[in-house]
Amino acid sequence: MINRIIIVGGGTAGWLVANHLGQAMKSRPEMKITLIESPTIPTIGVGEGTVPAIRQSLRKFGISESDFIQRCNVTFKQSIKFVNWLDKNIHGENHYHHLFDVPVPYGIDLAPFWLNQHKQTAFADLVAAQYQVVEAGLAPKAITSPEFGGLTSYAYHLDARKFADFLHEHAVKHFGINHLYGDITDIDRDVDGYITALHSPQLGLQPCDFVIDCSGFNSVLLGEKMQVKFIDRSDHLLTDVALAVQIPTMEHSIVPPYTLATAHQAGWIWDIALTNRRGVGLVYSSSHMDEEQACLKLNRYIGGGLENYPWRKINMRIGRREKFWHKNCVAIGLSQGFVEPLEATSILMTDFSADLLSKRFPENRAALELLEQRFNQRLLHAWEQTFDFIKLHYCISDRSDSSFWLDNRDPATIPDTLLQKIALWRHHPPAREDFFTKFEIFDFENYLYVLYGMKFNTPAPKLAPEYIKMAAAVQERVTLEAEVLKQKLISHRALLEKIHKFGLQRL
Ligand SMILES: Cc1cc2nc3c(=O)[nH]c(=O)nc-3n(C[C@H](O)[C@H](O)[C@H](O)COP(=O)(O)OP(=O)(O)OC[C@H]3O[C@@H](n4cnc5c(N)ncnc54)[C@H](O)[C@@H]3O)c2cc1C
């Protein structure tokens, strides 16, 4: 029987897993869940942008959205605004939005319509009322909206350390998770290779039936001890370093309801506004830019004074484990792999993996092998989809101002699976049928936003008169909807202030 779970690692991943499993194991009171974290190895302390799926998890855990917003310096995220991902010499200063509301209003795919008649309008503006909402700096909901419900779709920006602490408190208080400090230095395995105990100098031998490796880039169990190979993907995704800094903001400054992602010669810069500060990070390829240039660029971006703030250099290991579940050990979080921060995929993959694991958590060893296979299949698909989607942002750019952008367009750096999709979309706009499974981390809708945000050149398809009529009517409704939303919604900062004062309607 599997009755003792140990989670190793107390970062965002470890505590998200603790909550998922704690919730799922309520029906198995004999299950003992312990989280062990090193007293000396710090958490990575970045990871401040999320995607809307996180709302379902927080709600499932029984968390109050108001408490979460108040405690983790949360702001709302409705989009990623990509700035200058196209050549400025051709397009001038340019930007596009990858919104969270889907670009198929009322179930109608307007991409063929846009390709025919409306390329002067931003694609996102034509297909989603949310475009006007985010450009006006408005909140996604009203103070009277229920917790986790919005008038537009949204996720959060948050303080990573506060978020881990918040999840920690919840897991201990509501799910009885046992929390210990200790370094895990070795494992015991039985004759079949299953882990039976963890060694810790501070805690002694810790017997276990199942372990979850949330030890970050160290991957101390699955990688180091179980020797599951790391598949390096830095040949496809070229950025490998981030310089991260936090800058305090003025009390009344505007809080954009989106992540800003501004491209530069060798990567991009994230800019995430929380209630009290901005988190800014320059992501770059160390083969195309040195640290001195990167610092200068970051300094220029924040308006000078970098030396006054404690900034950090973070090396990013780009790739994934060959598999994510081996015997009775599952890796979740950075120990599973990492792409790069664009599109905030890491917490998404963590949350997805933890949810998947907790929904079908094994009762005994009999089903382990089958569960392992299915988990690995689904995760492998999700990882490969993620690599493709992130690479898309770089390889369809027409920037030629540096070798970084030219190298990104070199077919040798593009996965075959993505090359095939791009080739297809040079003839036909994407269709839902291009995505085979019911579950895609990045789906048809996400590709539409990025492809046509970046003015990808698909020839305009021929349209039936009935479709044109219907599409025009839908477009009018989107415009009207945008006007109504602009009337109803208040500014992002004003809503945050109200939530801090009064809270939202509890569920
Ligand atoms: C530059 C950068 C920007 C990012 N931005 C985003 C973003 O915007 N959105 C997003 O979704 N994700 C982002 N991420 C990813 C995000 O930071 C992680 O998904 C998230 O923080 C989870 O990390 P973790 O818990 O896996 O690892 P960590 O936070 O590193 O935690 C590891 C834990 O393991 C413990 N540990 C390590 N070794 C041992 C040992 N031997 N024994 C016991 N304990 C041990 C440590 O003490 C720690 O508690 C970013 C990552 C980077 C590098």
Ligand as a Chemical Component Dictionary entry (heavy atoms), coordinates in Angstrom:
data_LIG
# 
_chem_comp.id                   LIG 
_chem_comp.type                 NON-POLYMER 
_chem_comp.pdbx_formal_charge   0 
_chem_comp.three_letter_code    LIG 
# 
loop_
_chem_comp_atom.comp_id 
_chem_comp_atom.atom_id 
_chem_comp_atom.alt_atom_id 
_chem_comp_atom.type_symbol 
_chem_comp_atom.charge 
_chem_comp_atom.model_Cartn_x 
_chem_comp_atom.model_Cartn_y 
_chem_comp_atom.model_Cartn_z 
_chem_comp_atom.pdbx_ordinal 
LIG C1  C1  C 0 14.288 33.638 -14.661 1  
LIG C2  C2  C 0 13.052 32.866 -14.390 2  
LIG C3  C3  C 0 11.809 33.473 -14.503 3  
LIG C4  C4  C 0 10.647 32.735 -14.286 4  
LIG N1  N1  N 0 9.426  33.310 -14.484 5  
LIG C5  C5  C 0 8.306  32.541 -14.412 6  
LIG C6  C6  C 0 7.007  33.080 -14.658 7  
LIG O1  O1  O 0 6.815  34.268 -14.905 8  
LIG N2  N2  N 0 5.951  32.243 -14.580 9  
LIG C7  C7  C 0 6.087  30.921 -14.272 10 
LIG O2  O2  O 0 5.092  30.190 -14.295 11 
LIG N3  N3  N 0 7.279  30.418 -13.965 12 
LIG C8  C8  C 0 8.380  31.177 -14.041 13 
LIG N4  N4  N 0 9.596  30.635 -13.717 14 
LIG C9  C9  C 0 9.644  29.292 -13.153 15 
LIG C10 C10 C 0 9.292  29.360 -11.654 16 
LIG O3  O3  O 0 10.273 30.123 -10.996 17 
LIG C11 C11 C 0 9.188  27.966 -11.055 18 
LIG O4  O4  O 0 8.242  27.197 -11.760 19 
LIG C12 C12 C 0 8.703  28.008 -9.621  20 
LIG O5  O5  O 0 9.372  28.958 -8.860  21 
LIG C13 C13 C 0 8.842  26.658 -8.974  22 
LIG O6  O6  O 0 10.156 26.364 -8.653  23 
LIG P1  P1  P 0 10.460 25.029 -7.847  24 
LIG O7  O7  O 0 9.588  24.983 -6.668  25 
LIG O8  O8  O 0 10.432 23.906 -8.806  26 
LIG O9  O9  O 0 11.984 25.234 -7.424  27 
LIG P2  P2  P 0 12.652 26.172 -6.296  28 
LIG O10 O10 O 0 11.905 27.412 -6.051  29 
LIG O11 O11 O 0 14.086 26.290 -6.707  30 
LIG O12 O12 O 0 12.567 25.301 -4.968  31 
LIG C14 C14 C 0 13.404 24.194 -4.758  32 
LIG C15 C15 C 0 13.215 23.688 -3.344  33 
LIG O13 O13 O 0 13.928 22.479 -3.212  34 
LIG C16 C16 C 0 14.697 22.507 -2.023  35 
LIG N5  N5  N 0 15.843 21.617 -2.201  36 
LIG C17 C17 C 0 16.765 21.632 -3.189  37 
LIG N6  N6  N 0 17.668 20.639 -3.002  38 
LIG C18 C18 C 0 17.281 19.980 -1.863  39 
LIG C19 C19 C 0 17.791 18.893 -1.143  40 
LIG N7  N7  N 0 18.876 18.229 -1.514  41 
LIG N8  N8  N 0 17.143 18.507 -0.006  42 
LIG C20 C20 C 0 16.026 19.154 0.425   43 
LIG N9  N9  N 0 15.501 20.196 -0.237  44 
LIG C21 C21 C 0 16.114 20.611 -1.371  45 
LIG C22 C22 C 0 15.060 23.961 -1.809  46 
LIG O14 O14 O 0 15.357 24.232 -0.472  47 
LIG C23 C23 C 0 13.744 24.617 -2.254  48 
LIG O15 O15 O 0 12.846 24.617 -1.162  49 
LIG C24 C24 C 0 10.753 31.371 -13.903 50 
LIG C25 C25 C 0 11.999 30.786 -13.735 51 
LIG C26 C26 C 0 13.144 31.513 -13.988 52 
LIG C27 C27 C 0 14.470 30.832 -13.841 53 
# 
loop_
_chem_comp_bond.comp_id 
_chem_comp_bond.atom_id_1 
_chem_comp_bond.atom_id_2 
_chem_comp_bond.value_order 
_chem_comp_bond.pdbx_ordinal 
LIG C1  C2  SING 1  
LIG C2  C3  SING 2  
LIG C2  C26 DOUB 3  
LIG C3  C4  DOUB 4  
LIG C4  N1  SING 5  
LIG C4  C24 SING 6  
LIG N1  C5  DOUB 7  
LIG C5  C6  SING 8  
LIG C5  C8  SING 9  
LIG C6  O1  DOUB 10 
LIG C6  N2  SING 11 
LIG N2  C7  SING 12 
LIG C7  O2  DOUB 13 
LIG C7  N3  SING 14 
LIG N3  C8  DOUB 15 
LIG C8  N4  SING 16 
LIG N4  C9  SING 17 
LIG N4  C24 SING 18 
LIG C9  C10 SING 19 
LIG C10 O3  SING 20 
LIG C10 C11 SING 21 
LIG C11 O4  SING 22 
LIG C11 C12 SING 23 
LIG C12 O5  SING 24 
LIG C12 C13 SING 25 
LIG C13 O6  SING 26 
LIG O6  P1  SING 27 
LIG P1  O7  DOUB 28 
LIG P1  O8  SING 29 
LIG P1  O9  SING 30 
LIG O9  P2  SING 31 
LIG P2  O10 DOUB 32 
LIG P2  O11 SING 33 
LIG P2  O12 SING 34 
LIG O12 C14 SING 35 
LIG C14 C15 SING 36 
LIG C15 O13 SING 37 
LIG C15 C23 SING 38 
LIG O13 C16 SING 39 
LIG C16 N5  SING 40 
LIG C16 C22 SING 41 
LIG N5  C17 SING 42 
LIG N5  C21 SING 43 
LIG C17 N6  DOUB 44 
LIG N6  C18 SING 45 
LIG C18 C19 SING 46 
LIG C18 C21 DOUB 47 
LIG C19 N7  SING 48 
LIG C19 N8  DOUB 49 
LIG N8  C20 SING 50 
LIG C20 N9  DOUB 51 
LIG N9  C21 SING 52 
LIG C22 O14 SING 53 
LIG C22 C23 SING 54 
LIG C23 O15 SING 55 
LIG C24 C25 DOUB 56 
LIG C25 C26 SING 57 
LIG C26 C27 SING 58 
# 
